Amino acid sequence: MASAELIVAKTALSGALFRADPRPCSRDDIESMLALVNSTIAECSPPNVQRCKQWALSNLVPSSARTPPFCKYLVALAKSFADEKDAAVRGPERRRVPSAKRRCLHVLYVLNDILYHVKYRNRVDAFAAKLEPTLPALVKTAASFRNCPKHIQKVADLIDLWEENGYFDRSFIEQLRAAVKEGPSSGDGAKNGTEVDDPVSAALKAAKSAPWVMPAVHGDPSTPWYDLPAGNWLPVLEPNSTRPMNPSMIKPLVLAPGPADRALVEAVKHLLDDVDRIYAKEANHDELPPNISRLGERVELDEITGEIISGDTYYGWSRAFCGKMKRRGRGRSARNDRDAGEDRRGRARSTGSYSRSGSRSRSWQNVRVSPGPAPRSQPEPDPK
């Protein structure tokens, strides 16, 4: 269905480009444009994005009827990406091409670059309105991948950027956000989600949708301390202390039973989504090889600037948590240095006063006392 829709959209776009609006495009120009779009989506590098943007500025922005067919072609192209098998996708020379969801994201990145140039360089506000009829469908297709929270967040962040730059009004931005929320459950996109046709998957889905309730006790009271969950160590651990833990104090945790906190539920769901993504059957074919920093960390790089935007550290901690602990350590070291400086100044003052008093005592000891006159001898009493 997606291939037939793509052919129809390509034919409609070619017909619009053949017309003199503002100038007609030859068949070779159209084929070059389609090849440029495909290469930009496969490799969203700055030179490819610039060439694609320059073509749009020359052939789409001045036209009054070419933008809707072009957007419909992008929607059909994104749907064809979402319906294919990523494991079998290879480009020319048998090179690995990006996954379906990454290519759908590249389509939105190209449109974002065009929107920015038209609004802030050309000072034209009418082009964004031409995208509104087809943009929700494109966003929904880009967000139609299950078990991909990071990818969905990238689409949501892009919409937040559009709102910040003022490309669209508030009502249309809310419509795009609704399309993002409906994407994973639409069924138009990826087939890498968990199927629920079999009883086992249905039971797992029912278990995940059950209400989250806190237990009364975390850990079995009859279990030895070394077999208790690692969370039972938290009350016994002393920060920045080398003193060993007392095993007799490691006991099950008593919790407040009832509905779990929303932030805790979201954190657990995020962890389970990551686990499902790691152990999915398509895990080895879903993404390009991860970016590894010089320290061996799995990081995500910005495709335009090359800067690190997110990722995990070598030991599995998040970068935000490591940054928080680093700042806390710097604050503690600054306080220790300040206290040590005050101690040194205090000792210096005390040592100076002691030295002065000691010198005074030694100076008194060095004073030579002249002897007085010898006492006169008493006369002996007269025996008479």
Kinemage of the C-alpha trace (Angstrom):
@kinemage 1
@onewidth
@group {chain A} dominant
@subgroup {mainchain}
@vectorlist {calphas} color= white
{ca met a 1} P 0.000 0.000 0.000
{ca ala a 2} L 2.806 2.383 0.836
{ca ser a 3} L 4.625 1.721 -2.467
{ca ala a 4} L 1.468 2.438 -4.509
{ca glu a 5} L 0.856 5.600 -2.490
{ca leu a 6} L 4.463 6.630 -3.083
{ca ile a 7} L 4.102 6.175 -6.841
{ca val a 8} L 0.934 8.286 -6.899
{ca ala a 9} L 2.569 11.007 -4.799
{ca lys a 10} L 5.662 11.003 -7.018
{ca thr a 11} L 3.497 11.376 -10.136
{ca ala a 12} L 1.546 14.272 -8.619
{ca leu a 13} L 4.763 16.012 -7.589
{ca ser a 14} L 6.268 15.571 -11.068
{ca gly a 15} L 3.149 17.058 -12.642
{ca ala a 16} L 3.362 20.098 -10.381
{ca leu a 17} L 7.043 20.590 -11.176
{ca phe a 18} L 6.468 20.368 -14.928
{ca arg a 19} L 4.254 23.472 -14.804
{ca ala a 20} L 5.759 26.937 -15.058
{ca asp a 21} L 5.232 27.931 -11.422
{ca pro a 22} L 7.499 29.914 -11.328
{ca arg a 23} L 9.578 28.011 -13.892
{ca pro a 24} L 9.170 24.482 -15.269
{ca cys a 25} L 11.518 21.705 -14.219
{ca ser a 26} L 12.820 19.148 -16.686
{ca arg a 27} L 12.629 15.436 -16.114
{ca asp a 28} L 16.350 15.317 -15.351
{ca asp a 29} L 15.918 18.080 -12.769
{ca ile a 30} L 13.129 16.133 -11.094
{ca glu a 31} L 15.178 12.928 -10.993
{ca ser a 32} L 18.123 14.856 -9.572
{ca met a 33} L 15.846 16.375 -6.932
{ca leu a 34} L 14.470 12.970 -5.903
{ca ala a 35} L 17.983 11.543 -5.699
{ca leu a 36} L 19.035 14.541 -3.595
{ca val a 37} L 16.110 14.025 -1.209
{ca asn a 38} L 16.920 10.323 -0.853
{ca ser a 39} L 20.613 10.975 -0.234
{ca thr a 40} L 19.807 13.680 2.343
{ca ile a 41} L 17.424 11.377 4.199
{ca ala a 42} L 19.993 8.561 4.139
{ca glu a 43} L 22.826 10.869 5.266
{ca cys a 44} L 21.599 14.021 6.970
{ca ser a 45} L 24.900 15.866 6.650
{ca pro a 46} L 25.179 19.679 6.476
{ca pro a 47} L 26.172 19.723 2.760
{ca asn a 48} L 23.211 17.507 1.785
{ca val a 49} L 20.784 19.558 3.865
{ca gln a 50} L 22.108 22.794 2.339
{ca arg a 51} L 21.672 21.521 -1.231
{ca cys a 52} L 18.169 20.257 -0.495
{ca lys a 53} L 17.268 23.575 1.143
{ca gln a 54} L 18.595 25.604 -1.796
{ca trp a 55} L 16.483 23.562 -4.206
{ca ala a 56} L 13.395 24.168 -2.057
{ca leu a 57} L 14.105 27.907 -1.853
{ca ser a 58} L 14.334 28.096 -5.647
{ca asn a 59} L 11.459 25.789 -6.631
{ca leu a 60} L 9.029 25.430 -3.704
{ca val a 61} L 8.928 28.687 -1.741
{ca pro a 62} L 8.144 30.989 -4.727
{ca ser a 63} L 5.465 28.590 -5.994
{ca ser a 64} L 1.827 28.678 -4.959
{ca ala a 65} L 0.910 25.047 -5.730
{ca arg a 66} L 4.055 22.911 -5.402
{ca thr a 67} L 4.408 22.734 -1.630
{ca pro a 68} L 1.365 20.473 -0.899
{ca pro a 69} L 2.391 17.801 -3.493
{ca phe a 70} L 5.942 17.907 -2.180
{ca cys a 71} L 4.740 17.381 1.413
{ca lys a 72} L 2.443 14.548 0.324
{ca tyr a 73} L 5.425 12.908 -1.351
{ca leu a 74} L 7.391 13.174 1.911
{ca val a 75} L 4.483 11.613 3.834
{ca ala a 76} L 4.314 8.687 1.397
{ca leu a 77} L 8.086 8.328 1.537
{ca ala a 78} L 8.050 8.246 5.356
{ca lys a 79} L 5.284 5.623 5.326
{ca ser a 80} L 7.333 3.478 2.967
{ca phe a 81} L 10.213 3.703 5.444
{ca ala a 82} L 7.971 2.720 8.358
{ca asp a 83} L 6.551 -0.350 6.573
{ca glu a 84} L 9.821 -1.861 5.455
{ca lys a 85} L 12.068 -4.322 7.280
{ca asp a 86} L 15.058 -2.488 8.642
{ca ala a 87} L 17.145 -5.646 8.862
{ca ala a 88} L 17.058 -6.080 5.090
{ca val a 89} L 17.639 -2.449 4.151
{ca arg a 90} L 20.992 -1.801 2.551
{ca gly a 91} L 22.019 0.978 0.259
{ca pro a 92} L 24.343 0.968 -2.739
{ca glu a 93} L 27.682 -0.757 -2.316
{ca arg a 94} L 25.990 -2.868 0.393
{ca arg a 95} L 26.434 -0.106 2.955
{ca arg a 96} L 24.285 0.073 6.018
{ca val a 97} L 21.619 2.806 5.833
{ca pro a 98} L 19.920 4.430 8.840
{ca ser a 99} L 16.900 2.822 10.417
{ca ala a 100} L 13.341 3.700 9.397
{ca lys a 101} L 12.666 5.960 12.358
{ca arg a 102} L 15.944 7.812 11.892
{ca arg a 103} L 15.137 8.485 8.235
{ca cys a 104} L 11.670 9.711 9.181
{ca leu a 105} L 13.344 12.065 11.622
{ca his a 106} L 15.677 13.285 8.871
{ca val a 107} L 12.630 14.288 6.794
{ca leu a 108} L 11.488 16.542 9.635
{ca tyr a 109} L 15.009 17.948 10.033
{ca val a 110} L 15.068 18.995 6.370
{ca leu a 111} L 11.727 20.773 6.753
{ca asn a 112} L 12.978 22.427 9.933
{ca asp a 113} L 15.997 23.856 8.105
{ca ile a 114} L 13.780 25.196 5.309
{ca leu a 115} L 11.346 26.761 7.806
{ca tyr a 116} L 14.133 28.529 9.659
{ca his a 117} L 15.678 29.984 6.497
{ca val a 118} L 12.355 31.151 5.065
{ca lys a 119} L 11.210 32.841 8.288
{ca tyr a 120} L 14.424 34.390 9.598
{ca arg a 121} L 16.454 34.933 6.408
{ca asn a 122} L 13.806 35.590 3.759
{ca arg a 123} L 11.292 37.103 6.221
{ca val a 124} L 8.404 35.128 4.680
{ca asp a 125} L 5.642 33.804 6.965
{ca ala a 126} L 3.305 32.337 4.336
{ca phe a 127} L 5.360 29.216 3.654
{ca ala a 128} L 4.632 27.622 7.044
{ca ala a 129} L 0.882 27.822 6.374
{ca lys a 130} L 1.355 25.711 3.221
{ca leu a 131} L 2.715 22.849 5.354
{ca glu a 132} L -0.176 22.712 7.804
{ca pro a 133} L -2.514 20.413 5.755
{ca thr a 134} L 0.058 17.591 5.525
{ca leu a 135} L 2.439 18.170 8.439
{ca pro a 136} L 0.316 16.362 11.120
{ca ala a 137} L 0.291 13.194 8.993
{ca leu a 138} L 4.061 13.417 8.553
{ca val a 139} L 4.622 13.916 12.290
{ca lys a 140} L 2.282 11.043 13.123
{ca thr a 141} L 4.158 8.743 10.751
{ca ala a 142} L 7.492 9.759 12.238
{ca ala a 143} L 6.155 8.984 15.744
{ca ser a 144} L 4.470 5.683 14.837
{ca phe a 145} L 7.227 3.470 16.283
{ca arg a 146} L 6.553 1.444 19.406
{ca asn a 147} L 8.995 0.949 22.276
{ca cys a 148} L 11.122 3.894 21.134
{ca pro a 149} L 10.831 6.552 23.877
{ca lys a 150} L 14.022 8.378 22.870
{ca his a 151} L 12.880 8.676 19.268
{ca ile a 152} L 9.452 9.969 20.324
{ca gln a 153} L 11.155 12.499 22.575
{ca lys a 154} L 13.231 13.781 19.643
{ca val a 155} L 10.054 14.400 17.622
{ca ala a 156} L 8.468 16.165 20.610
{ca asp a 157} L 11.593 18.310 21.104
{ca leu a 158} L 11.463 19.355 17.456
{ca ile a 159} L 7.844 20.483 17.864
{ca asp a 160} L 8.848 22.444 20.975
{ca leu a 161} L 11.523 24.152 18.866
{ca trp a 162} L 8.918 25.066 16.239
{ca glu a 163} L 6.758 26.603 18.943
{ca glu a 164} L 9.714 28.527 20.353
{ca asn a 165} L 10.640 29.914 16.914
{ca gly a 166} L 7.026 30.851 16.178
{ca tyr a 167} L 6.575 28.932 12.934
{ca phe a 168} L 2.976 27.955 13.720
{ca asp a 169} L 0.272 29.189 16.065
{ca arg a 170} L -0.501 27.569 19.411
{ca ser a 171} L -3.542 25.601 18.225
{ca phe a 172} L -1.618 23.938 15.402
{ca ile a 173} L 1.287 23.104 17.741
{ca glu a 174} L -1.173 21.315 20.036
{ca gln a 175} L -2.478 19.439 17.008
{ca leu a 176} L 1.073 18.282 16.220
{ca arg a 177} L 1.600 17.179 19.823
{ca ala a 178} L -1.620 15.168 19.651
{ca ala a 179} L -0.306 13.502 16.486
{ca val a 180} L 2.870 12.539 18.359
{ca lys a 181} L 0.841 10.932 21.149
{ca glu a 182} L -1.326 9.021 18.660
{ca gly a 183} L 1.664 7.839 16.633
{ca pro a 184} L 2.738 4.687 18.541
{ca ser a 185} L -0.849 3.376 18.702
{ca ser a 186} L -1.801 4.276 15.138
{ca gly a 187} L -0.485 1.077 13.578
{ca asp a 188} L 0.794 2.927 10.533
{ca gly a 189} L 4.448 2.693 11.442
{ca ala a 190} L 6.944 0.260 12.739
{ca lys a 191} L 6.421 -3.434 13.072
{ca asn a 192} L 9.031 -3.701 15.771
{ca gly a 193} L 6.528 -3.421 18.610
{ca thr a 194} L 5.291 -6.262 20.738
{ca glu a 195} L 2.431 -8.137 19.083
{ca val a 196} L -0.560 -8.951 21.276
{ca asp a 197} L -2.185 -11.695 19.243
{ca asp a 198} L -0.862 -14.579 21.337
{ca pro a 199} L -2.032 -15.172 24.944
{ca val a 200} L 1.421 -14.618 26.414
{ca ser a 201} L 1.752 -11.145 24.911
{ca ala a 202} L -1.808 -10.321 25.947
{ca ala a 203} L -1.017 -11.330 29.530
{ca leu a 204} L 2.159 -9.224 29.520
{ca lys a 205} L 0.245 -6.231 28.213
{ca ala a 206} L -2.428 -6.684 30.894
{ca ala a 207} L 0.264 -6.889 33.566
{ca lys a 208} L 1.870 -3.661 32.351
{ca ser a 209} L -1.462 -1.864 32.315
{ca ala a 210} L -2.314 -2.925 35.894
{ca pro a 211} L -2.226 -0.205 38.577
{ca trp a 212} L 1.146 0.344 40.221
{ca val a 213} L 0.951 -0.308 43.978
{ca met a 214} L 3.737 -0.042 46.551
{ca pro a 215} L 4.299 -3.198 48.677
{ca ala a 216} L 4.262 -3.083 52.449
{ca val a 217} L 7.735 -4.662 52.770
{ca his a 218} L 10.674 -4.779 50.345
{ca gly a 219} L 12.551 -7.990 51.060
{ca asp a 220} L 11.831 -11.252 52.853
{ca pro a 221} L 12.351 -11.101 56.654
{ca ser a 222} L 13.370 -14.770 56.700
{ca thr a 223} L 16.174 -14.219 54.167
{ca pro a 224} L 19.787 -13.686 55.296
{ca trp a 225} L 21.157 -10.196 54.845
{ca tyr a 226} L 23.413 -11.186 51.925
{ca asp a 227} L 20.399 -12.477 49.931
{ca leu a 228} L 18.251 -9.368 50.428
{ca pro a 229} L 17.775 -6.909 47.535
{ca ala a 230} L 20.493 -4.321 47.122
{ca gly a 231} L 17.986 -1.574 47.932
{ca asn a 232} L 17.947 -2.753 51.553
{ca trp a 233} L 21.519 -1.502 51.888
{ca leu a 234} L 20.560 2.142 51.385
{ca pro a 235} L 19.698 2.952 55.045
{ca val a 236} L 23.030 1.438 56.155
{ca leu a 237} L 25.300 3.080 53.609
{ca glu a 238} L 27.225 6.146 54.798
{ca pro a 239} L 28.219 8.608 52.067
{ca asn a 240} L 31.977 9.136 51.676
{ca ser a 241} L 32.758 6.688 54.460
{ca thr a 242} L 35.196 3.754 54.374
{ca arg a 243} L 33.697 2.102 57.429
{ca pro a 244} L 32.178 -1.299 56.561
{ca met a 245} L 28.452 -1.874 56.904
{ca asn a 246} L 27.019 -3.624 59.936
{ca pro a 247} L 25.287 -6.785 58.618
{ca ser a 248} L 22.891 -6.881 61.566
{ca met a 249} L 21.400 -3.551 60.418
{ca ile a 250} L 20.600 -4.747 56.884
{ca lys a 251} L 16.908 -5.619 57.131
{ca pro a 252} L 13.850 -5.512 54.830
{ca leu a 253} L 12.497 -2.038 54.162
{ca val a 254} L 9.065 -1.129 55.511
{ca leu a 255} L 7.196 0.952 52.915
{ca ala a 256} L 3.927 2.829 52.888
{ca pro a 257} L 1.502 0.575 50.978
{ca gly a 258} L -0.771 2.140 48.416
{ca pro a 259} L -0.600 3.744 44.956
{ca ala a 260} L 2.936 4.474 43.800
{ca asp a 261} L 4.190 7.976 43.120
{ca arg a 262} L 3.775 9.121 39.524
{ca ala a 263} L 7.453 10.031 39.105
{ca leu a 264} L 8.478 6.583 40.368
{ca val a 265} L 6.040 4.881 37.985
{ca glu a 266} L 7.386 6.849 35.021
{ca ala a 267} L 10.970 5.960 35.964
{ca val a 268} L 10.121 2.239 36.159
{ca lys a 269} L 8.255 2.362 32.842
{ca his a 270} L 11.202 4.081 31.206
{ca leu a 271} L 13.507 1.357 32.518
{ca leu a 272} L 11.226 -1.402 31.227
{ca asp a 273} L 11.036 0.272 27.811
{ca asp a 274} L 14.818 0.333 27.636
{ca val a 275} L 14.970 -3.350 28.564
{ca asp a 276} L 12.407 -4.241 25.890
{ca arg a 277} L 14.374 -2.275 23.326
{ca ile a 278} L 17.671 -3.940 24.262
{ca tyr a 279} L 16.323 -7.504 24.166
{ca ala a 280} L 14.039 -7.083 21.148
{ca lys a 281} L 14.627 -9.398 18.202
{ca glu a 282} L 15.422 -6.441 15.969
{ca ala a 283} L 17.843 -4.903 18.487
{ca asn a 284} L 20.926 -5.683 16.397
{ca his a 285} L 19.410 -4.227 13.220
{ca asp a 286} L 17.367 -1.368 14.548
{ca glu a 287} L 20.027 1.289 14.915
{ca leu a 288} L 23.383 2.182 13.489
{ca pro a 289} L 26.424 1.158 15.561
{ca pro a 290} L 26.455 3.364 18.673
{ca asn a 291} L 28.834 6.275 18.980
{ca ile a 292} L 31.632 5.494 21.433
{ca ser a 293} L 33.617 8.285 23.043
{ca arg a 294} L 37.308 8.096 23.908
{ca leu a 295} L 36.378 6.957 27.411
{ca gly a 296} L 34.315 4.046 26.082
{ca glu a 297} L 30.976 5.748 26.736
{ca arg a 298} L 27.876 5.221 24.581
{ca val a 299} L 26.898 8.727 23.507
{ca glu a 300} L 24.480 10.405 21.109
{ca leu a 301} L 25.966 13.091 18.911
{ca asp a 302} L 24.209 16.016 17.281
{ca glu a 303} L 24.127 15.310 13.567
{ca ile a 304} L 24.846 18.936 12.661
{ca thr a 305} L 27.356 20.137 15.271
{ca gly a 306} L 28.771 16.788 16.414
{ca glu a 307} L 28.385 17.703 20.100
{ca ile a 308} L 27.360 15.157 22.739
{ca ile a 309} L 23.671 15.649 23.577
{ca ser a 310} L 22.986 12.522 25.664
{ca gly a 311} L 24.196 9.018 26.411
{ca asp a 312} L 25.348 6.702 29.192
{ca thr a 313} L 28.661 6.746 30.998
{ca tyr a 314} L 31.102 3.868 31.188
{ca tyr a 315} L 29.511 2.474 34.351
{ca gly a 316} L 25.931 2.826 33.126
{ca trp a 317} L 25.004 5.976 35.073
{ca ser a 318} L 23.228 8.758 33.216
{ca arg a 319} L 25.217 11.840 32.299
{ca ala a 320} L 22.814 14.079 34.235
{ca phe a 321} L 23.336 12.036 37.426
{ca cys a 322} L 27.127 12.053 36.977
{ca gly a 323} L 27.062 15.817 36.452
{ca lys a 324} L 25.001 16.262 39.610
{ca met a 325} L 27.394 14.144 41.684
{ca lys a 326} L 30.355 15.974 40.169
{ca arg a 327} L 28.942 19.336 41.185
{ca arg a 328} L 28.206 17.998 44.655
{ca gly a 329} L 31.784 16.741 44.965
{ca arg a 330} L 33.152 20.107 43.882
{ca gly a 331} L 31.032 21.874 46.490
{ca arg a 332} L 32.218 19.469 49.203
{ca ser a 333} L 35.873 19.890 48.204
{ca ala a 334} L 35.466 23.680 48.208
{ca arg a 335} L 34.046 23.551 51.736
{ca asn a 336} L 36.873 21.268 52.869
{ca asp a 337} L 39.469 23.607 51.367
{ca arg a 338} L 37.838 26.582 53.087
{ca asp a 339} L 37.759 24.763 56.428
{ca ala a 340} L 41.356 23.657 55.990
{ca gly a 341} L 42.379 27.241 55.210
{ca glu a 342} L 40.662 28.495 58.334
{ca asp a 343} L 42.390 25.786 60.401
{ca arg a 344} L 45.780 26.746 58.983
{ca arg a 345} L 45.187 30.408 59.703
{ca gly a 346} L 44.044 29.558 63.246
{ca arg a 347} L 47.124 27.428 63.867
{ca ala a 348} L 49.330 30.157 62.464
{ca arg a 349} L 47.874 32.715 64.841
{ca ser a 350} L 48.194 30.349 67.806
{ca thr a 351} L 51.759 29.453 66.891
{ca gly a 352} L 52.699 33.131 66.581
{ca ser a 353} L 51.333 33.988 70.024
{ca tyr a 354} L 53.071 30.981 71.549
{ca ser a 355} L 56.349 31.891 69.956
{ca arg a 356} L 56.118 35.458 71.168
{ca ser a 357} L 55.306 34.399 74.747
{ca gly a 358} L 58.071 31.803 74.628
{ca ser a 359} L 60.588 34.384 73.499
{ca arg a 360} L 59.552 36.667 76.291
{ca ser a 361} L 59.991 33.871 78.877
{ca arg a 362} L 63.381 32.998 77.459
{ca ser a 363} L 64.400 36.642 77.565
{ca trp a 364} L 63.536 36.776 81.249
{ca gln a 365} L 65.554 33.656 81.805
{ca asn a 366} L 68.593 35.224 80.151
{ca val a 367} L 68.579 38.256 82.460
{ca arg a 368} L 71.532 38.020 84.826
{ca val a 369} L 70.621 38.971 88.372
{ca ser a 370} L 73.504 40.665 90.202
{ca pro a 371} L 74.118 39.220 93.617
{ca gly a 372} L 73.402 41.485 96.638
{ca pro a 373} L 75.712 42.173 99.524
{ca ala a 374} L 76.673 39.215 101.623
{ca pro a 375} L 74.749 38.980 104.861
{ca arg a 376} L 76.630 40.056 107.852
{ca ser a 377} L 77.505 37.372 110.331
{ca gln a 378} L 75.811 37.654 113.648
{ca pro a 379} L 78.142 38.125 116.626
{ca glu a 380} L 78.504 35.186 118.799
{ca pro a 381} L 76.892 35.633 122.204
{ca asp a 382} L 79.146 36.379 125.141
{ca pro a 383} L 79.486 33.354 127.336
{ca lys a 384} L 79.446 35.601 130.324
